[in-house]
Amino acid sequence: MTNKIIGKYGEDIAKDFLIKQGFEILEMNYHYSKIAEIDIIASKKEVLHFIEVKTRTQELFGTPLEAITPKKLKQIYSCAIEYINKTKKRYKKYQIDAIGIILDKEKIEKIDFVENITLE
């Protein structure tokens, strides 16, 4: 599988995971510009979640979550602000979350869900 196919597969796994956790999926692959994208925008209990998904087939070069750089977080933040300003519905809280997925021959080996990550 190519990296693009692995990434799409991981996003589908993350979407199913979130739905099972009670999230409502609002957007997939929301683009703000050519460089800024949010993998999943979801809501749960009046909280709006901007979710970055990272999928790997091995942890040889680090975990999927370690691949989320400060630069990527800044891009997600900018995109989230744009989305919040465009949407008509208001939420009590907004946050950026991350899902890291490890695959073993196309089967899910591990899913890590970290809520409310920050730039610090």
trRosetta pair geometry for C-beta under 8 A, 3 or more apart (Angstrom, degrees):
i j d omega theta_ij theta_ji phi_ij phi_ji
1 5 4.5 -124 -169 89 96 124
1 6 5.1 119 122 -58 123 85
1 9 7.3 -23 -171 -4 153 144
1 57 7.9 152 60 -67 113 137
1 106 7.3 124 -28 -80 142 97
2 5 4.8 95 54 9 78 101
2 6 6.9 -140 96 -4 40 88
3 6 5.5 -54 -145 39 33 113
3 7 6.2 37 154 -22 66 105
4 7 5.7 -52 -149 34 29 113
4 8 6.5 27 154 -16 63 105
5 8 5.8 -53 -146 37 32 109
5 9 6.2 34 154 -20 65 108
6 9 5.7 -56 -147 38 29 113
6 10 6.3 32 153 -21 64 107
6 55 5.4 -163 151 106 89 120
6 56 7.9 53 157 -112 136 19
6 57 6.5 -81 -132 -44 143 102
6 103 6.9 -142 -148 26 100 147
7 10 5.6 -55 -149 35 29 113
7 11 6.5 31 153 -20 64 103
7 53 7.6 125 -164 103 73 103
7 55 5.8 174 -106 41 42 115
8 11 5.7 -52 -150 34 33 112
8 12 6.6 34 151 -18 64 103
9 12 5.7 -54 -153 35 33 112
9 13 6.5 34 149 -19 65 104
9 55 6.8 173 79 160 83 170
9 103 7.5 34 110 -78 128 153
9 106 7.4 -80 -179 -138 157 80
10 13 5.5 -52 -148 36 34 113
10 14 6.2 36 153 -20 66 105
10 53 5.4 164 129 152 104 116
10 54 7.3 -55 151 131 155 16
10 55 2.7 -131 -75 -54 151 141
10 99 8.0 168 166 108 98 107
10 101 4.6 177 -140 54 102 139
10 103 7.4 -110 -81 -38 92 119
11 14 5.5 -51 -145 37 32 113
11 15 6.3 38 153 -24 64 102
11 28 6.8 104 164 -158 126 109
11 29 7.5 25 -162 -53 161 94
11 39 5.5 -141 -115 -172 111 112
11 40 6.8 167 -155 -50 91 104
11 53 5.0 145 -94 72 67 156
11 55 7.7 -97 -29 -24 57 129
12 15 5.6 -48 -147 31 31 114
12 16 6.6 30 155 -14 63 104
13 16 5.9 -58 -153 39 31 109
13 17 6.2 35 149 -23 65 109
13 55 7.5 109 41 -100 128 129
13 101 5.7 101 89 -123 139 157
13 108 6.1 153 -150 -86 141 121
13 111 7.2 -147 143 -94 116 123
14 17 5.4 -54 -147 36 32 117
14 18 6.3 31 156 -19 66 105
14 39 7.2 29 79 133 153 130
14 40 6.2 -145 118 -20 121 149
14 51 6.9 176 161 137 133 133
14 53 4.5 -110 -25 -111 163 133
14 99 4.5 135 -124 89 118 156
14 101 6.7 -115 -60 -41 91 130
14 111 7.8 163 -97 -143 67 119
15 18 5.9 -56 -149 36 28 109
15 19 6.4 29 154 -20 64 106
15 25 5.8 25 -148 -93 97 148
15 28 6.8 -12 -87 -97 133 120
15 40 6.3 -174 -86 -108 79 135
16 19 5.7 -53 -147 35 32 112
16 20 6.5 31 155 -17 64 106
17 20 5.9 -61 -155 37 28 110
17 21 6.5 20 150 -14 64 111
17 99 6.9 142 76 -143 145 146
17 111 5.9 -168 -113 -173 153 159
17 113 7.2 -167 142 -68 133 128
18 21 5.5 -61 -148 41 35 110
18 23 3.9 -43 167 48 96 138
18 25 6.6 106 96 -72 128 93
18 40 6.8 171 -8 154 162 154
18 42 5.5 -107 167 -97 145 172
18 51 7.3 -119 -80 -27 145 174
18 99 7.9 -94 -54 -61 102 149
19 22 7.9 96 -180 -32 29 9
19 23 6.2 -84 -80 64 33 81
19 25 6.6 -39 -72 -25 94 109
21 44 7.6 -38 118 -98 93 155
21 113 7.8 137 -65 -144 164 176
22 44 5.7 90 111 -134 91 118
23 42 4.2 22 173 165 123 136
23 43 6.9 143 -160 68 76 30
23 44 4.7 -66 -104 -58 67 114
23 49 6.9 -59 -133 39 129 140
24 42 6.2 157 76 -163 45 79
24 43 5.1 -18 58 60 100 85
24 44 6.9 162 12 -73 74 61
25 28 6.8 14 175 -55 121 91
25 40 6.5 -67 -135 -160 96 104
25 41 7.8 101 -166 79 58 52
25 42 5.2 -41 -104 -101 47 96
26 41 4.7 -61 70 106 106 95
26 42 5.9 172 6 -104 86 32
26 43 6.0 62 -38 -10 122 97
26 48 8.0 -23 9 -139 153 90
27 30 4.3 42 139 -62 139 115
27 38 7.2 63 98 86 119 109
27 40 7.2 157 87 -158 63 38
27 41 4.0 24 46 40 101 113
27 83 7.7 -129 23 -135 156 135
28 39 7.2 -21 -157 167 63 52
28 40 6.0 -10 -111 -103 63 68
28 41 8.0 -133 -62 24 29 72
29 37 6.1 -15 -160 -173 63 121
29 38 7.7 167 -137 80 17 49
29 39 6.4 -4 -79 -138 55 41
30 37 6.6 154 78 -159 48 64
30 38 4.6 -6 56 54 103 96
30 41 5.5 22 -13 -16 144 122
30 79 6.8 136 106 169 102 121
30 83 6.3 36 150 -89 150 130
31 34 7.8 24 -168 -89 118 24
31 36 7.2 117 -161 89 55 64
31 37 5.1 -25 -100 -102 63 89
31 79 7.9 -92 -168 -134 22 125
32 36 4.0 -34 58 96 112 118
32 37 7.0 -159 15 -79 77 38
32 38 7.7 64 -23 -12 103 91
32 78 6.5 171 114 116 163 90
32 79 3.8 -145 -21 -116 138 83
32 82 4.8 118 -129 52 118 153
32 83 7.5 -90 -81 -42 106 85
33 36 4.8 55 39 29 88 98
33 79 7.9 -128 12 -90 78 93
35 75 6.3 -105 130 -132 90 132
36 75 4.4 -160 -112 -174 85 92
36 76 7.4 -180 -158 -73 90 29
36 78 5.6 -83 -127 83 154 111
36 79 4.3 -177 157 -62 114 110
37 75 7.7 3 27 144 48 119
37 79 6.7 149 -99 -109 6 163
38 41 5.7 62 113 -56 134 91
38 50 5.0 -75 -143 -161 138 96
38 51 7.2 90 177 49 95 46
38 52 7.3 -90 -145 -75 64 67
38 76 5.8 97 -97 -139 88 83
38 79 5.1 -176 -35 116 101 136
38 80 6.6 99 -75 -69 142 75
38 83 7.2 -40 14 -33 147 148
39 51 5.9 -77 72 100 99 75
39 52 5.7 109 10 -131 118 35
39 53 4.4 -143 135 15 166 97
40 49 7.7 -2 112 110 93 98
40 50 7.9 154 86 -161 55 36
40 51 4.1 -20 68 64 100 113
40 53 6.5 65 -4 -30 110 116
41 48 7.1 -7 -172 -175 93 92
41 49 7.1 159 -157 85 45 58
41 50 5.8 -12 -106 -106 78 63
41 51 7.3 -177 -82 18 28 83
41 83 6.4 -150 -110 -174 152 160
42 48 7.9 159 87 -158 37 50
42 49 4.8 -18 67 63 83 109
42 51 6.3 10 14 -7 107 127
43 46 7.3 11 -177 -106 109 14
43 47 6.6 160 -154 77 66 46
43 48 5.4 -29 -99 -102 89 57
43 49 6.7 174 -90 14 32 83
43 91 6.8 -141 -128 -105 115 133
44 47 5.8 -22 69 56 68 96
44 49 6.7 15 15 -14 97 125
46 91 5.5 161 177 -152 64 75
46 92 4.5 51 135 6 116 108
46 93 7.2 84 119 23 80 80
47 91 6.2 104 -128 175 19 124
47 92 6.5 -52 -78 64 62 90
47 93 4.6 -19 -118 72 88 100
47 94 7.3 172 -167 -86 67 24
47 95 6.6 -5 178 14 112 107
48 84 7.3 144 92 -96 159 92
48 91 4.2 -180 -22 12 103 169
48 93 7.3 -171 27 95 69 50
48 94 4.8 -16 66 -111 103 75
48 95 7.6 152 83 24 57 59
49 95 6.0 -18 -112 70 65 84
49 96 7.8 120 -163 -118 60 20
49 97 5.2 -8 -165 7 109 124
49 115 7.7 -65 -125 -133 119 91
50 76 5.8 145 137 175 126 104
50 79 7.4 148 -155 93 139 99
50 80 4.4 -71 -56 -95 162 117
50 83 7.4 150 -93 46 118 148
50 94 7.3 29 -10 -179 105 92
50 95 7.2 -159 28 101 79 38
50 96 4.9 -35 74 -106 101 69
50 97 7.1 152 73 23 45 71
51 96 7.6 160 -84 -163 33 54
51 97 4.7 -21 -105 74 81 97
51 98 6.9 159 -158 -94 66 25
51 99 6.1 26 180 -6 114 103
52 68 5.7 107 110 -112 148 126
52 72 6.9 91 -132 148 153 119
52 73 8.0 -85 -25 -92 154 62
52 76 5.9 -71 -59 -88 115 148
52 96 7.1 24 -8 -178 102 99
52 97 7.5 -172 25 93 68 48
52 98 4.8 -20 66 -111 94 81
52 99 7.5 -176 90 28 48 65
53 98 7.6 165 -84 -160 31 59
53 99 4.9 -12 -112 66 76 102
53 101 7.0 9 -172 -1 93 113
54 64 3.6 162 109 176 105 98
54 65 6.3 171 51 -73 134 36
54 67 5.0 157 -150 63 149 121
54 68 6.3 -124 -36 -50 139 90
54 98 7.0 3 6 -172 103 105
54 99 7.4 175 29 89 62 54
54 100 5.2 -14 69 -112 98 71
54 101 7.2 177 92 26 49 72
55 64 6.2 12 -86 -119 13 140
55 100 7.8 162 -85 -163 38 47
55 101 4.4 -16 -111 69 81 107
55 102 7.9 172 -157 -81 59 22
55 103 6.4 32 -178 -17 103 111
56 59 6.5 102 109 -79 142 54
56 63 7.4 -164 26 -170 147 36
56 64 4.7 -156 -4 -74 107 90
56 67 7.6 151 -57 -19 120 142
56 100 7.7 -7 11 -171 102 90
56 101 7.3 162 26 87 59 58
56 102 5.8 -23 73 -110 87 66
56 103 7.3 -172 93 22 36 80
57 102 7.5 106 -136 -163 15 63
57 103 5.2 -41 -107 70 65 94
57 104 7.4 123 -161 -92 70 35
58 61 7.9 75 100 13 93 75
58 102 7.6 72 -100 -150 14 100
59 62 6.6 -90 -168 118 72 13
59 63 5.5 0 -133 -88 110 56
59 102 6.5 -28 -49 -111 99 130
62 66 3.9 -102 168 81 122 141
62 67 6.5 147 100 -54 120 76
63 66 4.7 103 55 -2 77 103
63 67 7.6 -132 98 -11 50 84
63 100 5.8 29 157 -179 99 155
63 102 7.8 -68 -145 -64 76 112
63 112 7.5 15 174 18 130 152
64 67 5.7 -53 -167 20 41 117
64 100 3.4 158 75 -149 113 95
64 101 6.1 41 -21 39 171 43
64 102 6.7 -148 -21 -63 116 70
64 112 7.4 169 59 42 109 113
65 68 6.0 -37 -168 9 50 112
65 98 5.6 108 -125 127 93 136
65 100 4.0 -76 -42 -53 85 138
65 112 6.0 -67 -37 91 130 136
65 114 6.3 75 -129 4 141 137
68 72 5.4 -121 -158 81 63 136
68 73 6.4 77 161 -56 99 91
68 98 5.7 -76 -42 -118 162 146
68 117 7.5 36 115 132 150 162
69 72 4.7 102 53 4 76 99
69 73 7.1 -136 99 -3 44 86
70 73 5.5 -53 -147 36 35 114
70 74 6.4 39 154 -22 66 102
70 119 5.9 74 -141 -152 90 85
71 74 5.8 -53 -153 33 31 112
71 75 6.7 32 149 -19 63 104
72 75 5.6 -53 -152 35 35 114
72 76 6.4 36 150 -19 67 103
73 76 5.6 -52 -147 36 34 112
73 77 6.2 39 152 -23 65 105
73 96 6.8 111 -147 133 86 162
73 117 7.1 -112 -118 118 123 110
73 118 7.8 77 -174 163 144 24
73 119 5.3 169 117 -93 139 78
74 77 5.5 -51 -147 35 32 116
74 78 6.5 33 154 -19 64 103
74 119 6.9 62 -68 -106 76 127
75 78 5.8 -52 -149 35 31 110
75 79 6.3 28 153 -15 64 109
76 79 5.7 -59 -148 41 30 111
76 80 6.1 35 152 -25 66 107
76 96 5.6 97 125 -130 131 132
77 80 5.6 -53 -145 34 28 114
77 81 6.6 31 155 -21 63 102
77 96 6.8 -59 -77 -53 72 144
77 119 7.4 -21 -43 -53 147 118
78 81 5.9 -52 -151 32 30 111
78 82 6.7 30 151 -17 62 106
79 82 5.7 -55 -153 36 33 113
79 83 6.4 34 150 -20 66 106
80 83 5.6 -54 -148 36 33 112
80 84 6.2 35 154 -21 67 105
80 94 6.7 134 170 170 123 127
80 96 6.6 -100 -53 -76 156 98
81 84 5.7 -52 -146 35 30 112
81 85 6.4 28 155 -16 63 108
82 85 5.9 -59 -150 38 28 110
82 86 6.4 21 155 -15 64 112
83 86 5.8 -64 -147 40 30 107
83 87 6.1 25 161 -23 69 110
84 87 6.3 -55 -138 32 25 107
84 94 6.3 -23 -90 -97 132 156
91 94 6.1 110 82 -66 126 77
95 115 6.6 39 128 179 142 83
95 116 4.4 -50 -163 -97 136 74
96 116 7.1 91 59 -132 54 28
96 117 5.5 -73 101 59 95 82
96 118 7.6 132 55 -83 113 39
97 113 7.0 4 173 -174 119 81
97 114 6.4 171 -162 90 72 54
97 115 4.8 -25 -112 -118 108 53
97 116 6.7 0 -84 -28 76 37
97 117 6.6 121 -122 3 28 94
98 112 7.9 2 111 107 90 93
98 113 7.7 172 90 -150 49 42
98 114 4.9 -2 58 57 92 100
98 117 5.5 17 -7 -10 111 146
99 111 6.6 -16 -169 -167 98 92
99 112 6.9 159 -156 82 47 55
99 113 5.3 -9 -105 -103 82 72
99 114 7.8 -175 -78 23 36 67
100 110 7.8 -8 111 114 90 97
100 111 7.3 155 82 -157 53 43
100 112 4.2 1 54 53 101 107
100 114 7.6 31 -3 -1 101 106
101 108 6.7 -67 -160 -132 104 91
101 110 7.2 166 -152 88 42 59
101 111 5.4 -5 -104 -106 77 73
101 112 7.8 -152 -66 26 38 68
102 108 7.8 95 77 -165 56 55
102 109 4.4 -61 105 69 98 111
102 110 4.3 24 39 46 112 98
102 111 8.0 -141 25 -64 69 39
103 106 6.0 9 -179 -102 123 17
103 107 6.6 135 -161 63 75 34
103 108 6.5 -49 -107 -100 66 39
103 109 6.2 147 -136 3 12 96
104 107 5.5 -34 70 65 77 90
104 109 4.3 84 -13 -60 107 120
108 111 6.3 -9 -172 -42 122 101
114 117 5.7 57 121 -60 112 109
